[in-house]
Amino acid sequence: MTPSELRQACLGLPGAQETCPFSEGLSVFKVEGKIFAITRLSGVPLQVSLKCEPELAEQLRVTHPAIRPGYHLNKRHWNTVTIDGSVPDEMVLSLVEDSYALVVDGLPKRVRARLTGEGR
């Protein structure tokens, strides 16, 4: 997965925006002002921090050496994934989508409905 593909995956989600509130070059992907992904797209190796259900987060860390507790984040709810080819791209995309979904699930019902198209 390339930095461009990671950016496209994040920005392809409904309502997603890219900001750099912490430092130049550190991309923070948000939906409705809530963070779901953090990455330095110019980083080598490419890494992305993603929100995750605590039980799944632990399981992923045991199963994949490239998945570690979130760097400078709540380690119970965040994982940092090193995109080095050892974690399949499809899994990385799924983890991005899961992170986004966790954030959206915590939003008010009317906002969730607008983002997910529910009630149409």
Secondary structure by P-SEA (a helix, b strand, c coil): ccaaaaaaaaacccbbbbbccccccbbbbbccccccbbbccccccbbbbbbccaaaaaaaaaaccccccccccccccbbbbcccccccaaaaaaaaaaaaaaaaaaccaaaaaaaacccc
